[in-house]
Amino acid sequence: MSRSLASPEEELGVQLVHRTTRRSVLSGAGQAFYRRVKPAVMEIKEAQLDVANRRTEPSGILRVGAPMLFGPDFLVPIIAEYMENYPQIEVDLQLTDTFGDLSGEGLDVAVRIADLPDSSLQGKKLGALRRVVFGAPSYFARHGRPTHPMDLHDHACIVRTVDSQPGKWAFQVEGKRRMVSVHGAFRSNAMTAVYSAVSAGLGLGYSPLWQIRHLVDAGRVEIVLKEYEPRPVPIHALWQESRLPPAKVRVFFDLLAKRLRLGDL
C-alpha cells in the first residue's frame, strides 16, 4: 500500500502518509485528499455495479402491492407484459387497501394512492386521481342537477359505510377544503354496490373517477359539480431505499412508469 501511494505523492508533490517502521498514518494533506476522492471512488464502484446489474436478467419472485380495485385493471396487464418479457420472473401480487410497511410486508414495489409522509422509501409520482360526484341520467331527469355542494342536502346520496368519514364528502369551495354532510335511503359497505345503485338511479355517488370511468364512457352515469372537486390524490410507485435496486425491481419499475401514465384521471 505504501508503495502504491508513492506515485500519487510524487505526482502531487506532497506527502500523503507519514511512515515509520511500525505504522503509516495519513498526513493532513492525505486526509484532505481522502475526503475529496472517496465520493468519486464510491461513484465509480456503484457505476460498475450498475453496469453489471443491467447485464443481469431479471429473475426470482417480484412481490408487488397495490390497492384492491386498482390492481386488477391497471397493474395486471403490465405484470403480464413484464412476465412475458422475462420468463424467469414470478410475481406475487398483494391487493389491499391498507398501507403497511414495505419491508414488513415483504414487498419489492408498491403502488399507493395517497399523500405520502416522509420516509426511507424511494418513489415516483405517476399521476393524480380525481374524486367526483356522479349520477344516472334517469336520476337527473327526476330530481335535477346540483349546482353547488350545499345542494346535496336536497338530494339522495348513496354512502359507503366503510369510508373513514361516512356521509362526509370533500369539496373545494372558494379555494378552501369543505366537508359536506350527505344522506340517503340506500347505503352499502361495498363500492361496487354503490356504483350499481347510482347506475340504477337510486341517488348520487362520490368516488375516484378511475373507478367509474367505464360507467362514464358507457353513458350510464354523468359527472356533476366539476368546478368544486377537491384536490386530486397523488398516486406513487414506491420501492425500498437503495441506490442500486435489484434488476427485477429496476426493470419492472421502468415498465410501470412507462405504461402507467395516468395524468389526472
Contacts in CASP RR format, 6 or more apart in sequence:
PFRMAT RR
TARGET T0000
AUTHOR 0000-0000-0000
METHOD contacts of the structure
MODEL  1
MSRSLASPEEELGVQLVHRTTRRSVLSGAGQAFYRRVKPAVMEIKEAQLD
VANRRTEPSGILRVGAPMLFGPDFLVPIIAEYMENYPQIEVDLQLTDTFG
DLSGEGLDVAVRIADLPDSSLQGKKLGALRRVVFGAPSYFARHGRPTHPM
DLHDHACIVRTVDSQPGKWAFQVEGKRRMVSVHGAFRSNAMTAVYSAVSA
GLGLGYSPLWQIRHLVDAGRVEIVLKEYEPRPVPIHALWQESRLPPAKVR
VFFDLLAKRLRLGDL
1 24 0 8 1.000
2 17 0 8 1.000
2 19 0 8 1.000
2 24 0 8 1.000
5 16 0 8 1.000
5 17 0 8 1.000
8 16 0 8 1.000
9 15 0 8 1.000
9 16 0 8 1.000
9 17 0 8 1.000
12 29 0 8 1.000
12 33 0 8 1.000
14 27 0 8 1.000
14 29 0 8 1.000
14 30 0 8 1.000
15 27 0 8 1.000
15 29 0 8 1.000
16 26 0 8 1.000
16 27 0 8 1.000
16 29 0 8 1.000
16 30 0 8 1.000
16 33 0 8 1.000
17 24 0 8 1.000
17 25 0 8 1.000
17 26 0 8 1.000
17 27 0 8 1.000
17 30 0 8 1.000
18 24 0 8 1.000
18 25 0 8 1.000
18 26 0 8 1.000
18 27 0 8 1.000
26 34 0 8 1.000
46 243 0 8 1.000
46 244 0 8 1.000
49 244 0 8 1.000
50 244 0 8 1.000
53 244 0 8 1.000
53 246 0 8 1.000
53 247 0 8 1.000
53 250 0 8 1.000
54 247 0 8 1.000
56 247 0 8 1.000
57 86 0 8 1.000
57 88 0 8 1.000
57 247 0 8 1.000
58 86 0 8 1.000
58 88 0 8 1.000
58 89 0 8 1.000
58 246 0 8 1.000
58 247 0 8 1.000
58 248 0 8 1.000
58 251 0 8 1.000
58 252 0 8 1.000
59 86 0 8 1.000
59 88 0 8 1.000
59 89 0 8 1.000
59 247 0 8 1.000
59 248 0 8 1.000
60 88 0 8 1.000
60 89 0 8 1.000
60 90 0 8 1.000
60 248 0 8 1.000
61 89 0 8 1.000
61 90 0 8 1.000
61 91 0 8 1.000
61 92 0 8 1.000
62 82 0 8 1.000
62 89 0 8 1.000
62 90 0 8 1.000
62 91 0 8 1.000
62 92 0 8 1.000
62 108 0 8 1.000
62 109 0 8 1.000
62 248 0 8 1.000
62 249 0 8 1.000
62 252 0 8 1.000
63 91 0 8 1.000
63 92 0 8 1.000
63 94 0 8 1.000
63 105 0 8 1.000
63 106 0 8 1.000
63 107 0 8 1.000
63 108 0 8 1.000
63 109 0 8 1.000
64 75 0 8 1.000
64 79 0 8 1.000
64 91 0 8 1.000
64 92 0 8 1.000
64 93 0 8 1.000
64 94 0 8 1.000
64 107 0 8 1.000
64 108 0 8 1.000
64 109 0 8 1.000
64 110 0 8 1.000
64 111 0 8 1.000
64 252 0 8 1.000
65 93 0 8 1.000
65 94 0 8 1.000
65 95 0 8 1.000
65 96 0 8 1.000
65 105 0 8 1.000
65 107 0 8 1.000
65 109 0 8 1.000
65 110 0 8 1.000
65 111 0 8 1.000
66 74 0 8 1.000
66 75 0 8 1.000
66 93 0 8 1.000
66 94 0 8 1.000
66 95 0 8 1.000
66 110 0 8 1.000
66 111 0 8 1.000
67 95 0 8 1.000
67 96 0 8 1.000
67 97 0 8 1.000
67 111 0 8 1.000
67 112 0 8 1.000
67 113 0 8 1.000
68 95 0 8 1.000
68 96 0 8 1.000
68 97 0 8 1.000
69 191 0 8 1.000
69 211 0 8 1.000
70 111 0 8 1.000
70 113 0 8 1.000
70 210 0 8 1.000
71 93 0 8 1.000
71 95 0 8 1.000
71 111 0 8 1.000
72 95 0 8 1.000
74 210 0 8 1.000
74 260 0 8 1.000
75 93 0 8 1.000
75 111 0 8 1.000
75 256 0 8 1.000
75 260 0 8 1.000
76 93 0 8 1.000
77 259 0 8 1.000
78 255 0 8 1.000
78 256 0 8 1.000
78 259 0 8 1.000
78 260 0 8 1.000
79 91 0 8 1.000
79 93 0 8 1.000
81 255 0 8 1.000
81 259 0 8 1.000
82 89 0 8 1.000
82 91 0 8 1.000
82 251 0 8 1.000
82 252 0 8 1.000
82 255 0 8 1.000
83 89 0 8 1.000
83 90 0 8 1.000
83 91 0 8 1.000
86 248 0 8 1.000
86 251 0 8 1.000
89 248 0 8 1.000
94 105 0 8 1.000
94 107 0 8 1.000
99 112 0 8 1.000
99 114 0 8 1.000
102 108 0 8 1.000
102 110 0 8 1.000
102 121 0 8 1.000
102 238 0 8 1.000
102 239 0 8 1.000
102 240 0 8 1.000
103 240 0 8 1.000
108 239 0 8 1.000
108 240 0 8 1.000
108 246 0 8 1.000
108 248 0 8 1.000
108 249 0 8 1.000
108 252 0 8 1.000
109 237 0 8 1.000
109 238 0 8 1.000
109 239 0 8 1.000
109 249 0 8 1.000
109 252 0 8 1.000
109 253 0 8 1.000
109 256 0 8 1.000
110 237 0 8 1.000
110 238 0 8 1.000
110 239 0 8 1.000
111 126 0 8 1.000
111 235 0 8 1.000
111 236 0 8 1.000
111 237 0 8 1.000
111 238 0 8 1.000
112 235 0 8 1.000
112 236 0 8 1.000
112 238 0 8 1.000
113 129 0 8 1.000
113 208 0 8 1.000
113 233 0 8 1.000
113 234 0 8 1.000
113 235 0 8 1.000
114 233 0 8 1.000
114 234 0 8 1.000
114 236 0 8 1.000
115 233 0 8 1.000
115 234 0 8 1.000
116 234 0 8 1.000
116 236 0 8 1.000
116 238 0 8 1.000
120 240 0 8 1.000
120 241 0 8 1.000
121 238 0 8 1.000
121 239 0 8 1.000
121 240 0 8 1.000
121 241 0 8 1.000
122 238 0 8 1.000
122 239 0 8 1.000
122 240 0 8 1.000
122 241 0 8 1.000
122 242 0 8 1.000
122 245 0 8 1.000
123 236 0 8 1.000
123 237 0 8 1.000
123 238 0 8 1.000
123 239 0 8 1.000
124 236 0 8 1.000
124 237 0 8 1.000
124 253 0 8 1.000
124 257 0 8 1.000
125 234 0 8 1.000
125 235 0 8 1.000
125 236 0 8 1.000
126 235 0 8 1.000
126 236 0 8 1.000
126 237 0 8 1.000
126 256 0 8 1.000
126 257 0 8 1.000
126 260 0 8 1.000
126 261 0 8 1.000
126 262 0 8 1.000
126 263 0 8 1.000
127 234 0 8 1.000
127 235 0 8 1.000
127 261 0 8 1.000
127 262 0 8 1.000
127 263 0 8 1.000
127 264 0 8 1.000
127 265 0 8 1.000
128 232 0 8 1.000
128 233 0 8 1.000
128 234 0 8 1.000
128 235 0 8 1.000
128 262 0 8 1.000
128 263 0 8 1.000
128 264 0 8 1.000
128 265 0 8 1.000
129 208 0 8 1.000
129 209 0 8 1.000
129 210 0 8 1.000
129 232 0 8 1.000
129 233 0 8 1.000
129 234 0 8 1.000
129 235 0 8 1.000
129 262 0 8 1.000
129 264 0 8 1.000
129 265 0 8 1.000
130 208 0 8 1.000
130 209 0 8 1.000
130 229 0 8 1.000
130 232 0 8 1.000
130 264 0 8 1.000
130 265 0 8 1.000
131 170 0 8 1.000
131 206 0 8 1.000
131 207 0 8 1.000
131 208 0 8 1.000
131 209 0 8 1.000
131 229 0 8 1.000
131 230 0 8 1.000
131 232 0 8 1.000
131 233 0 8 1.000
132 206 0 8 1.000
132 207 0 8 1.000
132 208 0 8 1.000
132 209 0 8 1.000
132 212 0 8 1.000
132 223 0 8 1.000
132 225 0 8 1.000
132 226 0 8 1.000
132 229 0 8 1.000
133 146 0 8 1.000
133 152 0 8 1.000
133 169 0 8 1.000
133 204 0 8 1.000
133 205 0 8 1.000
133 206 0 8 1.000
133 223 0 8 1.000
133 224 0 8 1.000
133 225 0 8 1.000
134 198 0 8 1.000
134 204 0 8 1.000
134 205 0 8 1.000
134 206 0 8 1.000
134 207 0 8 1.000
134 212 0 8 1.000
134 215 0 8 1.000
134 216 0 8 1.000
134 221 0 8 1.000
134 222 0 8 1.000
134 223 0 8 1.000
134 224 0 8 1.000
135 198 0 8 1.000
135 201 0 8 1.000
135 203 0 8 1.000
135 204 0 8 1.000
135 205 0 8 1.000
135 221 0 8 1.000
135 222 0 8 1.000
135 224 0 8 1.000
136 198 0 8 1.000
136 199 0 8 1.000
136 200 0 8 1.000
136 201 0 8 1.000
136 203 0 8 1.000
136 220 0 8 1.000
136 221 0 8 1.000
136 222 0 8 1.000
137 219 0 8 1.000
137 221 0 8 1.000
137 222 0 8 1.000
138 201 0 8 1.000
139 156 0 8 1.000
139 198 0 8 1.000
139 201 0 8 1.000
139 202 0 8 1.000
139 203 0 8 1.000
139 204 0 8 1.000
140 222 0 8 1.000
140 224 0 8 1.000
143 155 0 8 1.000
143 156 0 8 1.000
145 224 0 8 1.000
146 152 0 8 1.000
146 154 0 8 1.000
146 155 0 8 1.000
146 204 0 8 1.000
146 224 0 8 1.000
146 225 0 8 1.000
147 225 0 8 1.000
148 225 0 8 1.000
148 228 0 8 1.000
149 169 0 8 1.000
149 171 0 8 1.000
149 173 0 8 1.000
149 178 0 8 1.000
149 180 0 8 1.000
149 225 0 8 1.000
149 228 0 8 1.000
150 180 0 8 1.000
152 169 0 8 1.000
152 180 0 8 1.000
152 182 0 8 1.000
152 204 0 8 1.000
153 180 0 8 1.000
153 181 0 8 1.000
153 182 0 8 1.000
155 182 0 8 1.000
155 203 0 8 1.000
155 204 0 8 1.000
156 184 0 8 1.000
156 185 0 8 1.000
156 186 0 8 1.000
156 202 0 8 1.000
156 203 0 8 1.000
156 204 0 8 1.000
157 167 0 8 1.000
157 169 0 8 1.000
157 182 0 8 1.000
157 183 0 8 1.000
157 184 0 8 1.000
157 203 0 8 1.000
157 204 0 8 1.000
157 205 0 8 1.000
157 206 0 8 1.000
158 184 0 8 1.000
158 186 0 8 1.000
158 187 0 8 1.000
158 188 0 8 1.000
158 194 0 8 1.000
158 197 0 8 1.000
158 198 0 8 1.000
158 202 0 8 1.000
158 203 0 8 1.000
158 204 0 8 1.000
158 205 0 8 1.000
159 166 0 8 1.000
159 167 0 8 1.000
159 182 0 8 1.000
159 183 0 8 1.000
159 184 0 8 1.000
159 187 0 8 1.000
159 194 0 8 1.000
160 166 0 8 1.000
160 187 0 8 1.000
160 188 0 8 1.000
160 189 0 8 1.000
160 190 0 8 1.000
160 191 0 8 1.000
160 194 0 8 1.000
161 187 0 8 1.000
161 188 0 8 1.000
161 189 0 8 1.000
162 189 0 8 1.000
165 179 0 8 1.000
166 187 0 8 1.000
167 181 0 8 1.000
167 182 0 8 1.000
167 183 0 8 1.000
168 179 0 8 1.000
168 180 0 8 1.000
168 181 0 8 1.000
168 182 0 8 1.000
169 179 0 8 1.000
169 180 0 8 1.000
169 182 0 8 1.000
169 206 0 8 1.000
170 177 0 8 1.000
170 178 0 8 1.000
170 179 0 8 1.000
170 180 0 8 1.000
170 230 0 8 1.000
171 177 0 8 1.000
171 178 0 8 1.000
171 179 0 8 1.000
171 180 0 8 1.000
171 225 0 8 1.000
171 228 0 8 1.000
171 229 0 8 1.000
171 230 0 8 1.000
172 178 0 8 1.000
172 228 0 8 1.000
172 229 0 8 1.000
172 230 0 8 1.000
172 231 0 8 1.000
173 228 0 8 1.000
177 230 0 8 1.000
177 231 0 8 1.000
182 204 0 8 1.000
182 206 0 8 1.000
184 203 0 8 1.000
185 202 0 8 1.000
186 197 0 8 1.000
186 202 0 8 1.000
186 203 0 8 1.000
188 194 0 8 1.000
188 197 0 8 1.000
191 207 0 8 1.000
191 211 0 8 1.000
194 205 0 8 1.000
194 207 0 8 1.000
195 207 0 8 1.000
195 211 0 8 1.000
195 212 0 8 1.000
195 215 0 8 1.000
197 203 0 8 1.000
198 204 0 8 1.000
198 205 0 8 1.000
198 221 0 8 1.000
199 215 0 8 1.000
199 220 0 8 1.000
199 221 0 8 1.000
204 224 0 8 1.000
208 233 0 8 1.000
208 265 0 8 1.000
209 216 0 8 1.000
209 223 0 8 1.000
209 265 0 8 1.000
210 262 0 8 1.000
210 265 0 8 1.000
212 221 0 8 1.000
213 265 0 8 1.000
215 221 0 8 1.000
216 222 0 8 1.000
216 223 0 8 1.000
232 264 0 8 1.000
235 262 0 8 1.000
237 253 0 8 1.000
237 256 0 8 1.000
237 257 0 8 1.000
237 260 0 8 1.000
239 245 0 8 1.000
239 249 0 8 1.000
239 253 0 8 1.000
245 253 0 8 1.000
END
